[in-house]
């Protein structure tokens, strides 16, 4: 299942994950402390860290398509990033 991970820098990095239909919320806003943690999460959820890093450098925010495994999909809401 593809999903879209949105992120924005605001006193840390805020992450929001929505389904491919761009309506269904899979993970409400969560905060991570730094860029390294954000990129680690992108890699873990099978996203493109280079694209995420490009958006970070250029805009300070962005989106990347991710493809979480079935096990990861079950626990998305349980992630405690901070």
BAVO-461965 format. One record per residue (C-alpha): x, y, z; chain; residue in one letter. Coordinates in steps of 0.25 Angstrom, whole numbers, plus 5000, padded with zeros to 4 digits. Last residue first. Layout:
# BAVO-461965
<rec><east>X</east><north>Y</north><up>Z</up><chaine>A</chaine><residu>A</residu></rec>
...
//
This chain:
# BAVO-461965
<rec><east>5041</east><north>5047</north><up>5079</up><chaine>A</chaine><residu>X</residu></rec>
<rec><east>5037</east><north>5037</north><up>5069</up><chaine>A</chaine><residu>X</residu></rec>
<rec><east>5026</east><north>5029</north><up>5076</up><chaine>A</chaine><residu>X</residu></rec>
<rec><east>5020</east><north>5020</north><up>5065</up><chaine>A</chaine><residu>X</residu></rec>
<rec><east>5007</east><north>5014</north><up>5070</up><chaine>A</chaine><residu>X</residu></rec>
<rec><east>4999</east><north>5019</north><up>5059</up><chaine>A</chaine><residu>X</residu></rec>
<rec><east>5008</east><north>5013</north><up>5048</up><chaine>A</chaine><residu>X</residu></rec>
<rec><east>5007</east><north>5000</north><up>5055</up><chaine>A</chaine><residu>X</residu></rec>
<rec><east>4998</east><north>4991</north><up>5046</up><chaine>A</chaine><residu>X</residu></rec>
<rec><east>5004</east><north>4998</north><up>5033</up><chaine>A</chaine><residu>X</residu></rec>
<rec><east>5018</east><north>4994</north><up>5038</up><chaine>A</chaine><residu>X</residu></rec>
<rec><east>5014</east><north>4979</north><up>5039</up><chaine>A</chaine><residu>X</residu></rec>
<rec><east>5008</east><north>4980</north><up>5025</up><chaine>A</chaine><residu>X</residu></rec>
<rec><east>5021</east><north>4986</north><up>5019</up><chaine>A</chaine><residu>X</residu></rec>
<rec><east>5021</east><north>5002</north><up>5017</up><chaine>A</chaine><residu>X</residu></rec>
<rec><east>5022</east><north>5007</north><up>5003</up><chaine>A</chaine><residu>X</residu></rec>
<rec><east>5026</east><north>5022</north><up>5004</up><chaine>A</chaine><residu>X</residu></rec>
<rec><east>5024</east><north>5033</north><up>4995</up><chaine>A</chaine><residu>X</residu></rec>
<rec><east>5031</east><north>5046</north><up>4999</up><chaine>A</chaine><residu>X</residu></rec>
<rec><east>5026</east><north>5060</north><up>5003</up><chaine>A</chaine><residu>X</residu></rec>
<rec><east>5033</east><north>5073</north><up>5006</up><chaine>A</chaine><residu>X</residu></rec>
<rec><east>5037</east><north>5083</north><up>5016</up><chaine>A</chaine><residu>X</residu></rec>
<rec><east>5049</east><north>5092</north><up>5018</up><chaine>A</chaine><residu>X</residu></rec>
<rec><east>5048</east><north>5096</north><up>5004</up><chaine>A</chaine><residu>X</residu></rec>
<rec><east>5061</east><north>5094</north><up>4996</up><chaine>A</chaine><residu>X</residu></rec>
<rec><east>5070</east><north>5086</north><up>5006</up><chaine>A</chaine><residu>X</residu></rec>
<rec><east>5058</east><north>5078</north><up>5012</up><chaine>A</chaine><residu>X</residu></rec>
<rec><east>5052</east><north>5075</north><up>4998</up><chaine>A</chaine><residu>X</residu></rec>
<rec><east>5065</east><north>5070</north><up>4993</up><chaine>A</chaine><residu>X</residu></rec>
<rec><east>5067</east><north>5062</north><up>5006</up><chaine>A</chaine><residu>X</residu></rec>
<rec><east>5053</east><north>5055</north><up>5004</up><chaine>A</chaine><residu>X</residu></rec>
<rec><east>5056</east><north>5052</north><up>4989</up><chaine>A</chaine><residu>X</residu></rec>
<rec><east>5070</east><north>5046</north><up>4994</up><chaine>A</chaine><residu>X</residu></rec>
<rec><east>5063</east><north>5038</north><up>5005</up><chaine>A</chaine><residu>X</residu></rec>
<rec><east>5053</east><north>5031</north><up>4995</up><chaine>A</chaine><residu>X</residu></rec>
<rec><east>5043</east><north>5023</north><up>5003</up><chaine>A</chaine><residu>X</residu></rec>
<rec><east>5043</east><north>5009</north><up>5008</up><chaine>A</chaine><residu>X</residu></rec>
<rec><east>5037</east><north>5012</north><up>5022</up><chaine>A</chaine><residu>X</residu></rec>
<rec><east>5051</east><north>5009</north><up>5028</up><chaine>A</chaine><residu>X</residu></rec>
<rec><east>5057</east><north>5019</north><up>5019</up><chaine>A</chaine><residu>X</residu></rec>
<rec><east>5047</east><north>5030</north><up>5021</up><chaine>A</chaine><residu>X</residu></rec>
<rec><east>5049</east><north>5027</north><up>5036</up><chaine>A</chaine><residu>X</residu></rec>
<rec><east>5064</east><north>5029</north><up>5036</up><chaine>A</chaine><residu>X</residu></rec>
<rec><east>5062</east><north>5042</north><up>5028</up><chaine>A</chaine><residu>X</residu></rec>
<rec><east>5053</east><north>5048</north><up>5039</up><chaine>A</chaine><residu>X</residu></rec>
<rec><east>5063</east><north>5043</north><up>5050</up><chaine>A</chaine><residu>X</residu></rec>
<rec><east>5075</east><north>5050</north><up>5042</up><chaine>A</chaine><residu>X</residu></rec>
<rec><east>5067</east><north>5062</north><up>5041</up><chaine>A</chaine><residu>X</residu></rec>
<rec><east>5065</east><north>5064</north><up>5055</up><chaine>A</chaine><residu>X</residu></rec>
<rec><east>5055</east><north>5063</north><up>5067</up><chaine>A</chaine><residu>X</residu></rec>
<rec><east>5044</east><north>5056</north><up>5061</up><chaine>A</chaine><residu>X</residu></rec>
<rec><east>5029</east><north>5061</north><up>5063</up><chaine>A</chaine><residu>X</residu></rec>
<rec><east>5016</east><north>5054</north><up>5060</up><chaine>A</chaine><residu>X</residu></rec>
<rec><east>5004</east><north>5059</north><up>5053</up><chaine>A</chaine><residu>X</residu></rec>
<rec><east>4993</east><north>5048</north><up>5050</up><chaine>A</chaine><residu>X</residu></rec>
<rec><east>4997</east><north>5035</north><up>5044</up><chaine>A</chaine><residu>X</residu></rec>
<rec><east>4989</east><north>5028</north><up>5034</up><chaine>A</chaine><residu>X</residu></rec>
<rec><east>4980</east><north>5039</north><up>5030</up><chaine>A</chaine><residu>X</residu></rec>
<rec><east>4970</east><north>5036</north><up>5019</up><chaine>A</chaine><residu>X</residu></rec>
<rec><east>4969</east><north>5047</north><up>5009</up><chaine>A</chaine><residu>X</residu></rec>
<rec><east>4981</east><north>5047</north><up>5000</up><chaine>A</chaine><residu>X</residu></rec>
<rec><east>4975</east><north>5035</north><up>4992</up><chaine>A</chaine><residu>X</residu></rec>
<rec><east>4989</east><north>5029</north><up>4993</up><chaine>A</chaine><residu>X</residu></rec>
<rec><east>4988</east><north>5028</north><up>5009</up><chaine>A</chaine><residu>X</residu></rec>
<rec><east>4992</east><north>5039</north><up>5018</up><chaine>A</chaine><residu>X</residu></rec>
<rec><east>5004</east><north>5041</north><up>5027</up><chaine>A</chaine><residu>X</residu></rec>
<rec><east>5008</east><north>5053</north><up>5035</up><chaine>A</chaine><residu>X</residu></rec>
<rec><east>5021</east><north>5057</north><up>5040</up><chaine>A</chaine><residu>X</residu></rec>
<rec><east>5026</east><north>5069</north><up>5048</up><chaine>A</chaine><residu>X</residu></rec>
<rec><east>5041</east><north>5071</north><up>5048</up><chaine>A</chaine><residu>X</residu></rec>
<rec><east>5047</east><north>5079</north><up>5060</up><chaine>A</chaine><residu>X</residu></rec>
<rec><east>5043</east><north>5093</north><up>5065</up><chaine>A</chaine><residu>X</residu></rec>
<rec><east>5035</east><north>5094</north><up>5052</up><chaine>A</chaine><residu>X</residu></rec>
<rec><east>5042</east><north>5087</north><up>5040</up><chaine>A</chaine><residu>X</residu></rec>
<rec><east>5031</east><north>5081</north><up>5031</up><chaine>A</chaine><residu>X</residu></rec>
<rec><east>5028</east><north>5066</north><up>5026</up><chaine>A</chaine><residu>X</residu></rec>
<rec><east>5018</east><north>5059</north><up>5018</up><chaine>A</chaine><residu>X</residu></rec>
<rec><east>5018</east><north>5044</north><up>5016</up><chaine>A</chaine><residu>X</residu></rec>
<rec><east>5009</east><north>5039</north><up>5005</up><chaine>A</chaine><residu>X</residu></rec>
<rec><east>5005</east><north>5025</north><up>5005</up><chaine>A</chaine><residu>X</residu></rec>
<rec><east>5006</east><north>5013</north><up>4996</up><chaine>A</chaine><residu>X</residu></rec>
<rec><east>5000</east><north>5000</north><up>5000</up><chaine>A</chaine><residu>X</residu></rec>
//
